[in-house]
Amino acid sequence: VITSVTQVFPGKYTIIYDLLDTSSRLMDILPEYTIDGVTWLTMSQSDGGDPSTQLSSSPAGTSHVFNWDARQDLTGTIQFQDFRIVARIVSV
């Protein structure tokens, strides 16, 4: 669940999200964006924030941070239609 998005300066976004799982299993995430609403592309991670693998979760939600380097992903005018964070349970 994405709880907050802040553009910290042009081309850099901080995305705060919660990972929820009733069994508190570890999760990996795949942060993605789309410029056309059809094709999803992987976001480039900037400095800081949490890694994208082996993240904790909980029934109430565990907060994590992803810092997106949109300037690296988008050329010209920085425009995107939408973004998402896809979470997957880590195989044991």
C-alpha positions as CSV (number, residue, x, y, z in Angstrom):
1,V,0.0,0.0,0.0
2,I,1.6,3.3,-1.1
3,T,1.1,5.8,1.8
4,S,3.0,8.9,0.6
5,V,4.8,10.2,-2.5
6,T,7.1,13.3,-2.3
7,Q,9.1,14.9,-5.1
8,V,12.2,15.8,-3.1
9,F,13.6,17.8,-6.0
10,P,13.0,17.6,-9.8
11,G,13.4,14.0,-11.0
12,K,13.7,12.5,-7.5
13,Y,10.7,11.0,-5.7
14,T,10.5,9.4,-2.2
15,I,7.8,6.7,-2.1
16,I,6.7,5.4,1.3
17,Y,4.7,2.2,1.3
18,D,3.6,-0.5,3.7
19,L,4.0,-4.3,3.1
20,L,1.1,-6.3,4.6
21,D,1.0,-10.0,5.1
22,T,-1.0,-12.0,7.7
23,S,2.0,-14.3,8.2
24,S,4.7,-11.6,8.3
25,R,6.7,-13.2,5.5
26,L,9.6,-11.6,3.8
27,M,8.9,-9.9,0.5
28,D,10.6,-8.6,-2.6
29,I,9.3,-5.6,-4.5
30,L,9.3,-4.5,-8.1
31,P,8.7,-0.7,-8.4
32,E,7.4,0.2,-11.8
33,Y,6.1,3.2,-13.8
34,T,4.2,3.7,-17.1
35,I,4.2,6.5,-19.5
36,D,1.4,5.1,-21.7
37,G,-0.8,3.2,-19.3
38,V,0.0,-0.1,-21.0
39,T,3.7,-0.9,-20.7
40,W,5.3,-1.1,-17.2
41,L,9.0,-0.3,-16.8
42,T,11.2,-0.8,-13.8
43,M,12.1,2.3,-11.7
44,S,15.7,3.1,-11.1
45,Q,16.5,3.4,-7.4
46,S,18.4,6.5,-6.2
47,D,20.5,6.7,-3.0
48,G,18.9,6.0,0.3
49,G,15.8,4.1,1.2
50,D,15.3,0.4,1.6
51,P,16.6,-2.4,-0.6
52,S,14.1,-4.1,-3.0
53,T,14.6,-7.6,-1.6
54,Q,14.1,-9.4,1.7
55,L,11.8,-6.8,3.1
56,S,9.8,-7.4,6.3
57,S,6.0,-7.3,6.4
58,S,3.3,-7.6,9.1
59,P,-0.4,-8.0,9.4
60,A,-0.8,-4.3,10.2
61,G,1.8,-3.2,7.6
62,T,5.5,-2.5,7.8
63,S,6.6,0.8,6.4
64,H,9.4,1.0,3.8
65,V,10.9,3.7,1.6
66,F,11.8,3.6,-2.1
67,N,13.7,6.5,-3.7
68,W,13.0,6.8,-7.4
69,D,15.5,8.4,-9.8
70,A,12.9,9.4,-12.4
71,R,15.5,11.6,-14.2
72,Q,17.4,8.5,-15.0
73,D,14.3,6.7,-16.4
74,L,12.6,9.6,-18.2
75,T,14.1,11.8,-20.9
76,G,13.1,15.3,-21.7
77,T,10.1,16.6,-19.8
78,I,9.6,14.3,-16.8
79,Q,6.1,12.9,-17.3
80,F,4.7,9.6,-16.3
81,Q,1.1,8.4,-16.1
82,D,1.2,6.1,-13.1
83,F,3.5,4.0,-10.9
84,R,3.1,1.0,-8.7
85,I,5.0,-1.2,-6.3
86,V,4.4,-4.9,-6.9
87,A,5.2,-7.1,-3.9
88,R,6.1,-10.8,-4.0
89,I,6.5,-13.2,-1.1
90,V,10.0,-14.5,-0.9
91,S,10.3,-18.3,-1.6
92,V,11.5,-20.2,1.4
